[in-house]
Amino acid sequence: MVIFCNMQIKKFVLIKIFVILILTISPSLISASGGEFTLYPSGTKAYDRGEGFTVDILIDSAGESLIKARSVITFDAELVKVTEAKRNNSLFLTWPVDESTIDNVNGVVMLTGFTQSGTGQPYLTEGDDDVFARLTFEILKEGELLLDWEFSGIDESFNSVMMTDGSPPLNILTVKPDSAIYTLLIGEAVVDTAPDTGIEFEFSEILVGSFLVVIGMYLMIAKPTPTKKRGTVVIYEE
């Protein structure tokens, strides 16, 4: 009986030592965080005098290289409608049409960036979060607007994911991103909600439009591999 108790104690001690070693030597196994999508601003009063208000989708790959990222956001189509969805075209090589949509009837906006493994540079967040996309909403009536995420943890249609470059690819978006609530007001002063970490639009619409047309034509002909992670924005076309 004494021998059995001593064996149990030794077994318990060995297990405890093993756990301590795991926590000490490989803390990343316990504390590693997955990728993150963030809405910016995360909730505020939203004013509209005919110009709409903007919300940025920020992305953080948490040190992982991504070949695909898909954001799927739902909204109340009776309160607002999406008038523009601008994407940061420098993050991924392509933005598949069949995985991108603006549905102002059912209240869904989906944007997907994709870089085929071996054909381009996977996306990796370097430093601050990057702007994945910028949404512009028109307020239809006042109220409390909830922007929420479609998320299941699995890479399936109309669900937010971040897929790593590997075999097989792994979804590192393991937790549903935080939703955000906005108080919609009509007829008040327009408030600039563009984030400091975002992509600033300071040129006239004509100049920017002309520039994007030229860049778009160049990309269609040359299809170059992106060399930087910030700055290029292509307006999503319905």
Backbone torsions as a table, in degrees:
resi	resn	phi	psi	omega
1	MET	NA	-42.7	179.3
2	VAL	-65.1	-39.5	-179.7
3	ILE	-64.6	-41.3	179.5
4	PHE	-62.3	-42.3	179.2
5	CYS	-63.7	-41.6	179.7
6	ASN	-63.7	-37.7	178.3
7	MET	-65.9	-39.6	179.0
8	GLN	-65.0	-40.4	179.2
9	ILE	-64.6	-44.5	179.6
10	LYS	-63.0	-39.4	178.4
11	LYS	-62.9	-42.8	179.3
12	PHE	-64.0	-42.0	-179.9
13	VAL	-64.3	-43.0	179.9
14	LEU	-63.3	-41.1	178.1
15	ILE	-63.8	-42.6	179.5
16	LYS	-62.7	-42.8	178.9
17	ILE	-63.8	-40.9	179.9
18	PHE	-62.0	-44.0	179.4
19	VAL	-63.2	-43.0	178.8
20	ILE	-61.6	-41.0	179.1
21	LEU	-64.0	-41.2	178.7
22	ILE	-61.8	-44.5	-179.3
23	LEU	-67.3	-32.6	-177.1
24	THR	-80.6	-46.6	-174.4
25	ILE	-79.7	-38.0	-175.8
26	SER	-128.1	64.1	179.9
27	PRO	-63.1	-23.6	-179.3
28	SER	-64.1	-25.3	179.1
29	LEU	-65.4	-27.9	-178.2
30	ILE	-97.7	-39.8	-169.7
31	SER	-101.5	-2.9	-176.8
32	ALA	-60.4	133.6	179.9
33	SER	-102.4	149.3	179.6
34	GLY	-85.0	-177.2	177.8
35	GLY	-67.1	162.0	-177.8
36	GLU	-139.3	137.1	163.6
37	PHE	-104.5	138.9	179.1
38	THR	-135.0	137.8	174.4
39	LEU	-89.9	134.4	178.5
40	TYR	-132.8	125.0	-3.3
41	PRO	-69.4	157.8	-174.5
42	SER	-81.9	1.9	-180.0
43	GLY	152.0	130.3	-176.7
44	THR	-170.7	-177.8	170.3
45	LYS	-81.2	130.8	-178.8
46	ALA	-112.6	120.1	-177.7
47	TYR	-104.3	149.5	179.9
48	ASP	-146.0	121.8	173.3
49	ARG	-119.5	36.5	-179.5
50	GLY	100.8	-7.9	-178.7
51	GLU	-102.0	-8.9	-179.0
52	GLY	76.4	-178.5	175.0
53	PHE	-134.6	154.7	-173.5
54	THR	-113.0	148.4	174.0
55	VAL	-134.4	129.2	178.8
56	ASP	-96.2	144.0	171.3
57	ILE	-102.6	113.7	179.6
58	LEU	-96.6	148.0	-179.0
59	ILE	-126.7	139.3	175.5
60	ASP	-135.2	116.6	-177.3
61	SER	-86.0	2.4	174.4
62	ALA	54.2	40.4	176.3
63	GLY	83.2	0.6	179.8
64	GLU	-100.8	148.9	175.8
65	SER	-89.3	129.4	-175.0
66	LEU	-112.1	139.0	172.8
67	ILE	-100.6	-14.9	178.6
68	LYS	-153.2	140.7	172.3
69	ALA	-140.3	131.3	-179.5
70	ARG	-129.5	125.9	175.2
71	SER	-111.1	130.0	178.7
72	VAL	-128.1	112.6	-175.8
73	ILE	-117.4	138.4	177.8
74	THR	-109.2	151.5	-179.5
75	PHE	-150.8	164.6	179.0
76	ASP	-81.8	108.7	-176.0
77	ALA	-70.1	-10.4	176.1
78	GLU	-83.5	-20.1	-178.7
79	LEU	-96.1	-39.8	-176.3
80	VAL	-142.2	166.2	168.1
81	LYS	-138.2	148.4	179.4
82	VAL	-81.7	122.8	178.3
83	THR	-99.8	-25.7	176.9
84	GLU	-148.5	146.2	170.9
85	ALA	-135.0	100.4	-178.3
86	LYS	-94.2	136.8	-177.5
87	ARG	-118.3	151.0	178.8
88	ASN	-84.1	92.8	-170.7
89	ASN	-67.2	-12.9	-177.8
90	SER	-83.3	-9.5	-177.0
91	LEU	-79.5	-36.7	-178.0
92	PHE	-132.8	158.1	-174.5
93	LEU	-73.2	-38.3	-179.2
94	THR	-135.5	161.7	176.0
95	TRP	-131.3	86.9	-172.9
96	PRO	-54.1	130.5	-179.1
97	VAL	-63.5	-37.1	-176.9
98	ASP	-74.8	-5.4	175.8
99	GLU	-120.3	22.9	177.9
100	SER	-137.9	134.4	-179.1
101	THR	-160.7	151.4	169.3
102	ILE	-120.7	114.8	-178.5
103	ASP	-117.9	97.4	-179.0
104	ASN	-84.6	2.1	175.0
105	VAL	-90.8	-48.7	-179.2
106	ASN	-93.8	-7.8	177.9
107	GLY	75.0	55.4	-179.9
108	VAL	-138.9	136.0	171.3
109	VAL	-130.5	124.4	-177.3
110	MET	-125.7	132.0	176.3
111	LEU	-133.1	136.0	-177.1
112	THR	-133.2	125.0	173.4
113	GLY	-103.5	139.3	-175.0
114	PHE	-145.3	136.2	172.7
115	THR	-130.2	115.1	-179.1
116	GLN	-61.6	130.5	-179.6
117	SER	-57.3	127.5	179.1
118	GLY	91.3	-10.1	-178.5
119	THR	-109.3	-9.5	-179.5
120	GLY	-163.5	176.0	-178.4
121	GLN	-83.8	122.1	177.3
122	PRO	-60.8	155.4	-180.0
123	TYR	-80.9	135.9	176.7
124	LEU	-140.2	124.0	177.5
125	THR	-68.7	127.2	179.8
126	GLU	-121.1	107.1	-177.8
127	GLY	86.0	-131.0	-178.3
128	ASP	-67.4	161.1	175.0
129	ASP	-56.3	145.9	174.9
130	ASP	-95.5	157.0	173.0
131	VAL	-82.4	115.7	178.1
132	PHE	-79.9	-42.5	179.7
133	ALA	-159.8	160.4	177.4
134	ARG	-128.8	121.5	-178.1
135	LEU	-103.4	136.1	174.9
136	THR	-114.7	127.7	-178.0
137	PHE	-113.2	143.6	168.3
138	GLU	-101.2	129.5	179.4
139	ILE	-81.3	123.7	179.0
140	LEU	-90.5	-35.4	174.7
141	LYS	-159.8	158.7	-177.8
142	GLU	-71.3	152.9	-180.0
143	GLY	159.8	-169.9	178.3
144	GLU	-102.8	114.2	-177.6
145	LEU	-97.2	126.4	175.0
146	LEU	-104.3	121.6	170.2
147	LEU	-99.8	117.4	-176.1
148	ASP	-122.3	171.7	-175.5
149	TRP	-115.9	141.1	168.6
150	GLU	-88.0	121.0	-173.4
151	PHE	-152.1	133.6	175.8
152	SER	-131.5	-10.6	-175.5
153	GLY	86.6	-1.8	-178.2
154	ILE	-121.9	145.8	177.5
155	ASP	-77.8	88.5	178.5
156	GLU	-138.8	164.5	-174.6
157	SER	-53.9	138.9	176.5
158	PHE	58.0	40.2	171.9
159	ASN	-136.9	139.0	-177.9
160	SER	-73.0	133.8	-179.7
161	VAL	-147.8	164.3	168.6
162	MET	-137.6	110.6	-173.9
163	MET	-103.7	129.8	-179.3
164	THR	-80.6	163.0	176.0
165	ASP	-85.6	104.6	-178.4
166	GLY	-172.2	-178.2	178.6
167	SER	-132.2	103.6	-0.3
168	PRO	-83.1	162.4	175.6
169	PRO	-61.0	148.3	-177.6
170	LEU	-121.3	135.7	176.2
171	ASN	-83.8	114.5	-179.4
172	ILE	-96.4	-0.1	173.0
173	LEU	-85.6	85.1	-170.9
174	THR	-93.0	-13.1	-178.8
175	VAL	-126.7	138.3	179.0
176	LYS	-60.7	128.3	178.6
177	PRO	-61.4	155.8	-179.2
178	ASP	-69.4	138.2	174.1
179	SER	-80.3	175.7	-180.0
180	ALA	-145.4	146.1	179.8
181	ILE	-117.9	132.5	-179.0
182	TYR	-123.6	134.8	175.2
183	THR	-88.0	113.5	-175.0
184	LEU	-87.3	127.4	-179.8
185	LEU	-132.1	137.8	-180.0
186	ILE	-112.5	137.9	175.4
187	GLY	89.6	7.8	177.7
188	GLU	-100.4	176.0	179.5
189	ALA	-64.0	140.4	179.0
190	VAL	-73.9	131.7	-179.6
191	VAL	-109.3	130.1	179.0
192	ASP	-78.5	115.6	-178.3
193	THR	-106.9	10.9	-177.8
194	ALA	-66.6	131.8	-177.1
195	PRO	-75.5	154.1	177.3
196	ASP	-63.0	-30.1	-177.9
197	THR	-84.8	-2.4	-174.2
198	GLY	-86.6	-169.8	179.7
199	ILE	-101.0	121.0	-174.7
200	GLU	-85.8	140.7	178.3
201	PHE	-114.8	96.2	-172.4
202	GLU	-113.0	-4.4	-179.6
203	PHE	-90.2	167.3	176.4
204	SER	-67.9	157.6	-178.6
205	GLU	-62.8	-35.6	-179.7
206	ILE	-65.5	-46.2	-178.7
207	LEU	-63.9	-46.1	-179.8
208	VAL	-63.9	-43.0	179.8
209	GLY	-60.2	-44.6	179.5
210	SER	-63.2	-41.8	-179.7
211	PHE	-62.5	-43.7	-178.8
212	LEU	-66.2	-35.1	177.5
213	VAL	-63.1	-45.2	179.3
214	VAL	-62.5	-46.1	179.4
215	ILE	-62.4	-41.9	-179.6
216	GLY	-61.5	-42.8	178.6
217	MET	-63.9	-39.5	179.4
218	TYR	-64.6	-43.3	-178.9
219	LEU	-64.9	-36.9	179.9
220	MET	-65.9	-33.5	-177.8
221	ILE	-84.5	-49.1	-172.5
222	ALA	-90.6	-33.0	-175.9
223	LYS	47.6	56.6	-178.0
224	PRO	-74.8	157.3	174.0
225	THR	-79.5	129.7	-178.7
226	PRO	-59.4	139.2	-179.1
227	THR	-109.6	-3.5	177.7
228	LYS	-143.2	166.7	-172.4
229	LYS	-106.6	-2.9	-176.0
230	ARG	-132.7	155.0	163.5
231	GLY	109.6	-35.3	-175.7
232	THR	-92.4	125.0	-179.7
233	VAL	-127.4	130.1	177.6
234	VAL	-115.3	130.7	-179.7
235	ILE	-73.7	128.6	178.2
236	TYR	-67.0	133.8	-179.2
237	GLU	-109.2	126.2	179.0
238	GLU	-72.6	NA	NA
